[in-house]
């Protein structure tokens, strides 16, 4: 593996971590966690408040993750490192969103957050990895009709030239 390829992988991973940190800090800045109570009388009230906060935070993170994942789909293929870094940031944010939903008390809404996260992940994965490969295979298919014979002849000519070049280099 080339050194540049390794650096690109490291950069994409680091960009993903910075994206999730940016989103997490942003959400916690504008919707902070409720303060922990100092006396035991407020403990039950705080737990209910915390569950509500965790669920809302999970929903906001889920929306942010979906937006980030969608943005990664619209970046050009020649910007693969940035696209992959943003995609990783969206995936990490999605993991954060599911974690926050798990931190909330059990509810139907928590199940909904996890269900939406699963659906978004499957759709984005399909659009990013399956759809693109199908389109690439369709464009790489050999031409139809009589053009296949011409393509075969040209390929045979190139092979003959390479064989002759190989013989010349060995002699």
SEBA-361322 format. One line per field, with one value per atom (N, C-alpha, C): x, y, z; residue number from 0; atom name; residue in one letter. Coordinates in Angstrom, 3 decimals. Atoms other than C-alpha are relative to their C-alpha. Layout:
REM SEBA-361322
east: X;...;
north: Y;...;
up: Z;...;
pos: NUM;...;
site: CA;...;
code: A;...;
END
This chain:
REM SEBA-361322
east: 0.858;0.000;0.899;-0.799;1.372;-0.192;0.065;2.137;-1.123;1.061;-0.267;-1.379;1.275;-3.108;-0.245;0.126;-2.427;-0.367;0.313;-2.441;-1.439;1.381;-5.740;-0.985;0.875;-7.305;0.005;-0.106;-5.998;-0.744;0.675;-7.247;-1.519;1.448;-10.721;-0.543;0.425;-10.976;0.009;-0.103;-9.786;-1.095;1.085;-12.246;-1.328;1.216;-15.022;-0.102;-0.002;-14.015;-0.244;0.203;-13.871;-1.455;1.406;-17.327;-0.900;0.858;-18.906;0.253;-0.279;-17.121;-0.682;0.647;-18.394;-1.504;1.446;-21.966;-0.342;0.282;-21.844;0.158;-0.206;-20.405;-1.053;1.036;-22.846;-1.346;1.288;-25.882;0.028;-0.077;-24.684;0.136;-0.086;-23.977;-1.385;1.310;-27.471;-1.124;0.988;-29.338;0.763;-0.876;-27.256;-0.733;0.518;-27.711;-0.528;0.510;-29.877;0.987;-0.964;-27.791;-0.423;0.244;-27.470;-0.446;0.505;-29.464;0.975;-0.869;-27.711;-0.637;0.655;-30.336;-0.799;0.679;-32.100;-1.468;1.423;-35.592;-0.245;0.156;-35.025;0.495;-0.595;-33.470;-0.989;0.981;-36.667;-0.401;0.323;-37.546;1.138;-1.147;-34.028;0.089;-0.071;-34.149;-0.993;0.990;-37.344;0.445;-0.494;-35.865;1.165;-1.149;-32.664;-0.441;0.505;-34.568;-0.571;0.576;-36.477;1.119;-1.121;-33.246;0.773;-0.754;-31.455;-0.760;0.801;-34.328;-0.012;-0.007;-34.542;1.384;-1.364;-30.752;0.255;-0.143;-30.837;-0.701;0.742;-33.465;0.741;-0.747;-31.479;1.266;-1.202;-28.311;-0.330;0.431;-30.204;-0.249;0.240;-31.337;1.324;-1.315;-27.792;0.761;-0.697;-26.369;-0.573;0.635;-28.896;0.428;-0.428;-28.000;1.457;-1.419;-24.264;0.182;-0.091;-24.706;-0.488;0.508;-26.762;1.013;-1.018;-24.079;1.125;-1.093;-21.474;-0.361;0.424;-23.556;0.151;-0.003;-23.479;1.396;-1.360;-19.716;0.493;-0.483;-17.972;0.905;-0.817;-16.212;1.487;-1.422;-12.854;0.425;-0.291;-13.078;-0.302;0.306;-13.156;0.414;-0.475;-11.134;-0.961;0.954;-13.446;-1.357;1.286;-16.547;-0.006;-0.072;-15.408;0.131;-0.116;-14.423;-1.336;1.321;-17.814;-0.959;0.824;-19.497;0.293;-0.355;-17.573;-0.535;0.558;-18.580;-1.492;1.428;-22.213;-0.270;0.166;-21.829;0.296;-0.323;-20.127;-1.101;1.089;-22.874;-1.244;1.132;-25.478;0.187;-0.282;-23.782;-0.253;0.235;-23.841;-1.499;1.457;-27.565;-0.665;0.578;-28.392;0.391;-0.428;-26.335;-0.824;0.834;-28.267;-1.424;1.347;-31.547;-0.030;-0.063;-30.431;0.106;-0.118;-29.604;-1.356;1.349;-33.237;-0.743;0.804;-35.806;-0.709;0.672;-37.636;-1.295;1.225;-40.305;-0.120;0.246;-41.852;0.788;-0.756;-40.124;1.471;-1.386;-36.724;0.129;0.000;-37.557;-0.103;0.128;-38.565;1.314;-1.302;-35.201;0.936;-0.883;-33.330;-0.472;0.538;-35.643;0.352;-0.355;-35.100;1.495;-1.453;-31.342;0.353;-0.240;-31.400;-0.407;0.482;-33.456;0.906;-0.876;-31.286;1.341;-1.280;-28.117;-0.074;0.161;-29.424;-0.147;0.217;-30.609;1.294;-1.243;-27.382;1.043;-0.936;-25.302;-0.313;0.398;-27.283;0.365;-0.268;-27.018;1.498;-1.436;-23.298;0.757;-0.829;-22.040;-0.611;0.609;-24.565;-0.391;0.470;-26.137;1.158;-1.149;-22.791;0.709;-0.662;-21.318;-0.840;0.860;-24.331;0.135;-0.142;-24.021;1.365;-1.342;-20.275;0.064;0.024;-20.870;-0.769;0.809;-23.535;0.794;-0.782;-21.176;1.224;-1.173;-18.310;-0.366;0.434;-20.389;0.501;-0.493;-19.068;-1.087;0.977;-20.741;-0.774;0.858;-23.573;0.247;-0.019;-23.720;1.384;-1.236;-20.801;1.214;-1.129;-18.607;0.845;-0.743;-17.582;1.138;-1.049;-15.637;1.151;-1.045;-13.742;0.798;-0.673;-12.958;0.926;-0.817;-11.647;1.241;-1.152;-9.422;1.013;-0.906;-7.974;0.742;-0.627;-7.317;1.065;-0.977;-5.563;1.233;-1.134;-3.393;0.874;-0.752;-2.395;0.774;-0.689;-1.562;1.196;-1.118;0.596;1.152;-1.042;2.482;0.717;-0.617;3.058;0.889;-0.821;4.323;1.306;-1.198;6.727;0.934;-0.805;7.926;0.695;-0.583;8.488;1.144;-1.062;10.525;1.217;-1.104;12.613;0.764;-0.676;13.371;0.774;-0.697;14.397;1.259;-1.162;16.844;1.092;
north: -1.181;0.000;1.238;-1.215;3.395;0.863;-0.888;5.952;1.016;-0.972;8.424;-0.605;0.665;5.888;-0.156;0.136;5.277;1.346;-1.334;9.016;0.400;-0.311;9.333;-0.713;0.748;6.630;0.647;-0.655;8.284;1.324;-1.291;11.672;-0.167;0.223;10.316;-0.387;0.412;8.640;1.183;-1.171;11.790;1.012;-0.911;13.924;-0.494;0.555;11.563;0.283;-0.287;11.995;1.482;-1.437;15.786;0.381;-0.288;15.833;-0.388;0.416;13.836;0.865;-0.893;16.011;1.347;-1.277;19.156;-0.075;0.154;17.874;-0.194;0.253;16.566;1.238;-1.228;19.769;1.038;-0.954;21.830;-0.295;0.374;19.901;0.271;-0.219;20.019;1.471;-1.434;23.750;0.634;-0.617;24.620;-0.733;0.755;21.900;-0.774;0.625;21.198;-1.024;1.019;18.268;0.673;-0.586;19.028;-0.232;0.134;19.635;-1.098;1.071;16.779;0.607;-0.591;17.394;-0.197;0.067;18.054;-0.776;0.760;16.439;-1.153;1.202;13.074;0.219;-0.250;14.567;0.304;-0.356;15.820;-1.094;1.057;12.557;-0.574;0.575;11.083;0.991;-1.026;14.347;0.142;-0.141;14.577;-1.169;1.165;11.025;0.117;-0.188;11.788;1.104;-1.102;15.069;-0.459;0.504;13.308;-0.924;0.896;10.595;0.795;-0.851;13.272;0.708;-0.688;15.194;-0.961;0.976;12.038;-0.391;0.362;11.144;1.127;-1.146;14.637;0.166;-0.099;14.755;-1.096;1.092;11.366;0.300;-0.355;12.615;1.085;-1.075;15.782;-0.565;0.620;13.735;-0.866;0.816;11.363;0.870;-0.913;14.282;0.541;-0.490;15.675;-1.095;1.110;12.253;-0.256;0.207;11.851;1.079;-1.101;15.261;-0.174;0.194;14.520;-1.154;1.134;11.145;0.379;-0.439;12.754;0.900;-0.883;15.407;-0.838;0.830;12.662;-0.648;0.591;11.236;0.970;-0.983;14.486;0.516;-0.409;15.008;-0.810;0.712;14.106;-1.175;1.194;10.744;0.311;-0.314;12.430;0.628;-0.491;13.846;-1.103;1.179;10.388;0.113;-0.102;11.227;0.851;-0.853;14.086;-0.682;0.687;12.112;-1.123;1.100;9.107;0.510;-0.573;11.284;0.521;-0.502;12.974;-1.163;1.193;9.591;-0.642;0.540;8.294;0.879;-0.910;11.398;-0.225;0.297;10.655;-1.320;1.309;7.027;0.112;-0.179;8.017;0.790;-0.781;10.590;-0.876;0.924;7.889;-0.931;0.843;5.654;0.796;-0.883;8.584;0.179;-0.180;9.117;-1.248;1.246;5.468;-0.171;0.075;5.570;0.908;-0.922;8.609;-0.528;0.580;6.875;-1.137;1.061;3.898;0.558;-0.619;6.250;0.462;-0.409;7.389;-1.223;1.098;5.319;-0.729;0.775;2.621;0.685;-0.580;4.000;-0.374;0.264;3.573;0.970;-0.994;6.753;-0.402;0.488;5.260;-1.069;1.025;2.267;0.648;-0.722;4.697;0.615;-0.595;6.463;-1.066;1.074;3.188;-0.554;0.476;2.064;0.958;-0.991;5.302;-0.042;0.095;5.013;-1.197;1.186;1.510;0.241;-0.255;2.575;0.978;-0.993;5.614;-0.631;0.648;3.536;-0.936;0.921;0.916;0.776;-0.783;3.514;0.694;-0.695;5.533;-1.012;1.041;2.343;-0.489;0.420;1.237;1.068;-1.074;4.628;0.223;-0.262;4.963;-1.161;1.121;1.451;-0.904;0.914;-0.533;0.725;-0.729;1.999;0.466;-0.481;3.478;-1.110;1.113;0.074;-0.557;0.454;-0.909;0.929;-0.959;2.287;-0.160;0.182;1.691;-1.268;1.236;-1.888;0.177;-0.217;-0.719;0.790;-0.785;1.828;-0.766;0.773;-0.693;-1.212;1.149;-3.290;0.153;-0.103;-4.147;0.516;-0.527;-2.421;-1.121;1.021;-4.276;-0.109;0.155;-5.671;-0.273;0.234;-5.590;0.638;-0.672;-3.406;-0.950;0.947;-6.429;-0.606;0.556;-7.899;0.974;-1.019;-4.629;0.120;-0.091;-4.455;-1.192;1.207;-8.046;0.104;-0.161;-7.274;0.978;-0.994;-4.202;-0.560;0.615;-6.124;-1.014;0.963;-8.889;0.721;-0.771;-6.263;0.527;-0.495;-4.770;-1.144;1.153;-8.241;-0.415;0.351;-8.972;0.987;-1.010;-5.698;-0.203;0.240;-6.458;-1.245;1.202;-9.957;0.310;-0.365;-8.515;0.851;-0.838;-5.907;-0.850;0.901;-8.619;-0.809;0.746;-10.698;0.872;-0.926;-7.670;0.324;-0.322;-6.876;-1.198;1.192;-10.473;-0.275;0.265;-10.620;0.951;
up: 0.000;0.000;0.000;0.094;-0.916;1.243;-1.164;1.773;-0.141;0.226;0.188;0.289;-0.258;0.364;1.500;-1.452;4.058;0.615;-0.509;4.719;-0.329;0.360;2.860;0.921;-0.916;5.035;1.383;-1.313;8.200;-0.007;0.090;7.025;-0.015;0.067;6.163;1.377;-1.332;9.583;0.961;-0.868;11.375;-0.321;0.384;9.381;0.561;-0.578;10.493;1.492;-1.438;14.127;0.284;-0.192;13.792;-0.297;0.326;12.164;1.170;-1.116;15.012;1.226;-1.125;17.581;-0.206;0.311;15.851;0.242;-0.175;15.781;1.474;-1.411;19.359;0.861;-0.770;20.773;-0.350;0.417;18.723;0.628;-0.604;19.960;1.498;-1.449;23.573;0.368;-0.258;23.279;-0.035;0.162;22.099;0.739;-0.780;24.033;1.078;-0.998;27.186;0.863;-0.910;29.531;1.259;-1.245;32.578;1.143;-1.097;35.709;0.971;-0.958;38.145;1.328;-1.250;41.370;1.167;-1.178;44.619;1.145;-1.070;46.871;-0.588;0.475;46.649;-0.310;0.255;46.584;-1.477;1.415;43.044;-0.944;0.820;41.823;-1.018;0.928;40.288;-1.076;0.983;38.598;-1.007;0.888;37.204;-0.975;0.882;35.813;-1.146;1.060;33.893;-0.963;0.834;32.658;-0.860;0.755;31.633;-1.131;1.042;29.732;-1.166;1.049;27.827;-0.777;0.647;27.129;-0.913;0.787;25.916;-1.264;1.163;23.590;-1.035;0.920;22.086;-0.627;0.518;21.730;-1.038;0.965;20.000;-1.311;1.217;17.556;-0.784;0.673;16.801;-0.638;0.560;16.314;-1.205;1.130;14.027;-1.230;1.117;11.876;-0.554;0.444;11.766;-0.752;0.658;10.868;-1.384;1.305;8.057;-0.977;0.854;6.677;-0.426;0.305;6.861;-0.989;0.918;5.170;-1.396;1.305;2.405;-0.707;0.592;1.863;-0.604;0.516;1.406;-1.331;1.271;-1.457;-1.167;1.071;-3.423;-0.344;0.330;-3.351;-1.197;1.187;-6.624;0.362;-0.236;-6.906;0.058;-0.022;-7.514;1.324;-1.348;-3.980;1.015;-0.807;-2.439;1.448;-1.381;0.659;0.823;-0.725;1.669;0.117;-0.020;0.727;1.032;-0.969;2.758;1.427;-1.336;5.721;0.511;-0.398;5.750;0.215;-0.195;5.316;1.357;-1.316;8.339;1.129;-0.999;10.286;0.185;-0.088;9.462;0.701;-0.650;10.521;1.499;-1.415;13.781;0.723;-0.597;14.431;0.161;-0.103;13.750;1.202;-1.176;16.341;1.279;-1.151;18.776;0.239;-0.119;18.062;0.587;-0.525;18.701;1.463;-1.403;21.913;0.897;-0.786;23.124;0.127;-0.083;22.277;1.018;-0.999;24.367;1.406;-1.321;27.241;0.520;-0.405;27.244;0.551;-0.521;29.106;-1.127;1.031;27.226;-0.408;0.533;24.978;-1.466;1.414;21.575;-0.871;0.753;20.440;-0.120;0.055;21.297;-1.069;1.044;19.129;-1.383;1.272;16.380;-0.442;0.339;16.533;-0.546;0.454;16.178;-1.349;1.269;13.352;-1.136;1.023;11.439;-0.278;0.187;12.007;-0.871;0.810;10.554;-1.448;1.360;7.539;-0.748;0.639;6.823;-0.352;0.245;7.119;-1.196;1.128;4.694;-1.306;1.222;2.159;-0.444;0.351;2.302;-0.480;0.432;2.059;-1.402;1.347;-0.989;-1.031;0.953;-2.676;-0.210;0.090;-1.933;-0.636;0.400;-2.602;-1.075;0.964;-4.668;-1.279;1.176;-7.008;-0.867;0.750;-8.030;-0.754;0.663;-8.847;-1.136;1.102;-10.945;-1.196;1.093;-12.981;-0.666;0.559;-13.426;-0.845;0.786;-14.596;-1.292;1.203;-17.035;-1.039;0.953;-18.609;-0.481;0.393;-18.717;-0.836;0.790;-20.580;-1.430;1.374;-24.049;-0.936;0.938;-26.993;-0.659;0.589;-28.644;-1.502;1.447;-32.162;-0.548;0.723;-34.608;0.629;-0.623;-32.425;0.841;-0.826;-30.320;-0.813;0.859;-33.237;-0.164;0.138;-33.769;1.294;-1.287;-30.060;0.210;-0.126;-30.135;-0.874;0.905;-33.118;0.573;-0.559;-31.443;1.209;-1.164;-28.241;-0.428;0.507;-30.208;-0.538;0.530;-31.943;1.148;-1.155;-28.581;0.653;-0.580;-27.238;-0.848;0.888;-30.297;0.165;-0.182;-29.832;1.336;-1.303;-26.135;-0.028;0.126;-26.996;-0.732;0.765;-29.574;0.852;-0.884;-27.062;1.058;-0.995;-24.464;-0.570;0.637;-26.919;-0.248;0.283;-27.877;1.274;-1.257;-24.240;0.544;-0.475;-23.473;-0.810;0.872;-26.396;0.185;
pos: 0;0;0;1;1;1;2;2;2;3;3;3;4;4;4;5;5;5;6;6;6;7;7;7;8;8;8;9;9;9;10;10;10;11;11;11;12;12;12;13;13;13;14;14;14;15;15;15;16;16;16;17;17;17;18;18;18;19;19;19;20;20;20;21;21;21;22;22;22;23;23;23;24;24;24;25;25;25;26;26;26;27;27;27;28;28;28;29;29;29;30;30;30;31;31;31;32;32;32;33;33;33;34;34;34;35;35;35;36;36;36;37;37;37;38;38;38;39;39;39;40;40;40;41;41;41;42;42;42;43;43;43;44;44;44;45;45;45;46;46;46;47;47;47;48;48;48;49;49;49;50;50;50;51;51;51;52;52;52;53;53;53;54;54;54;55;55;55;56;56;56;57;57;57;58;58;58;59;59;59;60;60;60;61;61;61;62;62;62;63;63;63;64;64;64;65;65;65;66;66;66;67;67;67;68;68;68;69;69;69;70;70;70;71;71;71;72;72;72;73;73;73;74;74;74;75;75;75;76;76;76;77;77;77;78;78;78;79;79;79;80;80;80;81;81;81;82;82;82;83;83;83;84;84;84;85;85;85;86;86;86;87;87;87;88;88;88;89;89;89;90;90;90;91;91;91;92;92;92;93;93;93;94;94;94;95;95;95;96;96;96;97;97;97;98;98;98;99;99;99;100;100;100;101;101;101;102;102;102;103;103;103;104;104;104;105;105;105;106;106;106;107;107;107;108;108;108;109;109;109;110;110;110;111;111;111;112;112;112;113;113;113;114;114;114;115;115;115;116;116;116;117;117;117;118;118;118;119;119;119;120;120;120;121;121;121;122;122;122;123;123;123;124;124;124;125;125;125;126;126;126;127;127;127;128;128;128;129;129;129;130;130;130;131;131;131;132;132;132;133;133;133;134;134;134;135;135;135;136;136;136;137;137;137;138;138;138;139;139;139;140;140;140;141;141;141;142;142;142;143;143;143;144;144;144;145;145;145;146;146;146;147;147;147;148;148;148;149;149;149;150;150;150;151;151;151;152;152;152;153;153;153;154;154;154;155;155;155;156;156;156;157;157;157;158;158;158;159;159;159;160;160;160;161;161;161;162;162;162;163;163;163;164;164;164;165;165;165;166;166;166;167;167;167;168;168;168;169;169;169;170;170;170;
site: N;CA;C;N;CA;C;N;CA;C;N;CA;C;N;CA;C;N;CA;C;N;CA;C;N;CA;C;N;CA;C;N;CA;C;N;CA;C;N;CA;C;N;CA;C;N;CA;C;N;CA;C;N;CA;C;N;CA;C;N;CA;C;N;CA;C;N;CA;C;N;CA;C;N;CA;C;N;CA;C;N;CA;C;N;CA;C;N;CA;C;N;CA;C;N;CA;C;N;CA;C;N;CA;C;N;CA;C;N;CA;C;N;CA;C;N;CA;C;N;CA;C;N;CA;C;N;CA;C;N;CA;C;N;CA;C;N;CA;C;N;CA;C;N;CA;C;N;CA;C;N;CA;C;N;CA;C;N;CA;C;N;CA;C;N;CA;C;N;CA;C;N;CA;C;N;CA;C;N;CA;C;N;CA;C;N;CA;C;N;CA;C;N;CA;C;N;CA;C;N;CA;C;N;CA;C;N;CA;C;N;CA;C;N;CA;C;N;CA;C;N;CA;C;N;CA;C;N;CA;C;N;CA;C;N;CA;C;N;CA;C;N;CA;C;N;CA;C;N;CA;C;N;CA;C;N;CA;C;N;CA;C;N;CA;C;N;CA;C;N;CA;C;N;CA;C;N;CA;C;N;CA;C;N;CA;C;N;CA;C;N;CA;C;N;CA;C;N;CA;C;N;CA;C;N;CA;C;N;CA;C;N;CA;C;N;CA;C;N;CA;C;N;CA;C;N;CA;C;N;CA;C;N;CA;C;N;CA;C;N;CA;C;N;CA;C;N;CA;C;N;CA;C;N;CA;C;N;CA;C;N;CA;C;N;CA;C;N;CA;C;N;CA;C;N;CA;C;N;CA;C;N;CA;C;N;CA;C;N;CA;C;N;CA;C;N;CA;C;N;CA;C;N;CA;C;N;CA;C;N;CA;C;N;CA;C;N;CA;C;N;CA;C;N;CA;C;N;CA;C;N;CA;C;N;CA;C;N;CA;C;N;CA;C;N;CA;C;N;CA;C;N;CA;C;N;CA;C;N;CA;C;N;CA;C;N;CA;C;N;CA;C;N;CA;C;N;CA;C;N;CA;C;N;CA;C;N;CA;C;N;CA;C;N;CA;C;N;CA;C;N;CA;C;N;CA;C;N;CA;C;N;CA;C;N;CA;C;N;CA;C;N;CA;C;N;CA;C;N;CA;C;N;CA;C;N;CA;C;N;CA;C;N;CA;C;N;CA;C;N;CA;C;N;CA;C;N;CA;C;N;CA;C;N;CA;C;N;CA;C;N;CA;C;N;CA;C;N;CA;C;N;CA;C;N;CA;C;N;CA;C;N;CA;C;N;CA;C;
code: X;X;X;X;X;X;X;X;X;X;X;X;X;X;X;X;X;X;X;X;X;X;X;X;X;X;X;X;X;X;X;X;X;X;X;X;X;X;X;X;X;X;X;X;X;X;X;X;X;X;X;X;X;X;X;X;X;X;X;X;X;X;X;X;X;X;X;X;X;X;X;X;X;X;X;X;X;X;X;X;X;X;X;X;X;X;X;X;X;X;X;X;X;X;X;X;X;X;X;X;X;X;X;X;X;X;X;X;X;X;X;X;X;X;X;X;X;X;X;X;X;X;X;X;X;X;X;X;X;X;X;X;X;X;X;X;X;X;X;X;X;X;X;X;X;X;X;X;X;X;X;X;X;X;X;X;X;X;X;X;X;X;X;X;X;X;X;X;X;X;X;X;X;X;X;X;X;X;X;X;X;X;X;X;X;X;X;X;X;X;X;X;X;X;X;X;X;X;X;X;X;X;X;X;X;X;X;X;X;X;X;X;X;X;X;X;X;X;X;X;X;X;X;X;X;X;X;X;X;X;X;X;X;X;X;X;X;X;X;X;X;X;X;X;X;X;X;X;X;X;X;X;X;X;X;X;X;X;X;X;X;X;X;X;X;X;X;X;X;X;X;X;X;X;X;X;X;X;X;X;X;X;X;X;X;X;X;X;X;X;X;X;X;X;X;X;X;X;X;X;X;X;X;X;X;X;X;X;X;X;X;X;X;X;X;X;X;X;X;X;X;X;X;X;X;X;X;X;X;X;X;X;X;X;X;X;X;X;X;X;X;X;X;X;X;X;X;X;X;X;X;X;X;X;X;X;X;X;X;X;X;X;X;X;X;X;X;X;X;X;X;X;X;X;X;X;X;X;X;X;X;X;X;X;X;X;X;X;X;X;X;X;X;X;X;X;X;X;X;X;X;X;X;X;X;X;X;X;X;X;X;X;X;X;X;X;X;X;X;X;X;X;X;X;X;X;X;X;X;X;X;X;X;X;X;X;X;X;X;X;X;X;X;X;X;X;X;X;X;X;X;X;X;X;X;X;X;X;X;X;X;X;X;X;X;X;X;X;X;X;X;X;X;X;X;X;X;X;X;X;X;X;X;X;X;X;X;X;X;X;X;X;X;X;X;X;X;X;X;X;X;X;X;X;X;X;X;X;X;X;X;X;X;
END
